[in-house]
Amino acid sequence: MAQESSDAYERSRIGGPFIVAVWILMCLTAGQHGVREWAIGLGFVALAGARFVVGVQMRRRPDAHEAHLAATLAVMIASMAA
């Protein structure tokens, strides 16, 4: 379980900042500068921050593998749904 949670986190770590960068580029190139677009972008920033928090918790409590895996998967699924 330890390897599985570590692998899931490592593979998903770059996704948060990548999604934020792509969203900003899409808004700028499409000329969409409204409140709605930037609110959605802030949601993506929050999800990227959640990935960072999962990493901090993995270093703080290395024995809670199931919780780390569940948190990583929850953030990944929320990002995909958004």
N, C-alpha and C positions, 0 to 999 in steps of 0.2 A: 504494500500500500504506500510505503514511503516513496518508492521510485515513481509510482504512478502519479502521486500528487505533485512531486517535484517536476516531472516531465510536463504535466499539464500546465503548471504555472510558467515554466520556462518557455513553452511554446506559445502561450497566450500573452506573455509580457509585452511584446512589441505591438500587439494589436490595438491597445488603447490609444497610445500617441499617434499611431498610423491613422486610425479612424478620425481623430480630431484634425489632423493635418489635411486629410482628404476632404472632410466636411468644410473646412475653411477655404480650401482651394475651390471647391464646388460653388460655395456662396459667392466668392469674389469673382470668379470667371463667369458665372451666370447672372451677375448683377443683382443678386438677392441679398439685400442688407437689412431686411426687416427684423422686427423684434422676434417673430416666430422662429426665423432661421437661427438667430443667435441664441435663443432659448434652447433649441434643440442641440446646438453646439455646446452649450453649457452642460446639458445632460450627458453628452459624450465625454466632456471633461470630467464630470463626476464619476462616470464609469471607469475612465482611465485612472482616476484617483483611487477608486475601489480596488483596482488591480494592484496598485502600489501598497495599499493597506494589507491586502492578502499576503504580499511578499514580506512585509514587516512582521506580520503575525507568524509566518512560517519560520522566521529567524528567532522570534521570541519564544514560541512554543513548538519546538521541532517534533514533539511526540504526538500532536493532534493531526494525524495524516488525513483521517476521514473528514474532519472539519475543513481542512485546507482544500481538499479536493472538491467538496461541496461548494465552498465559497468561490473557488476558481470557476467551476462549471456554472454557477449562478450568474457570475459577472459575464461570462462568455455568452450565455443564453440571452441575458438582458441586452447585451450589445448587439447580438444578431437580431433580436426582436425590434430594437430601436432602429 
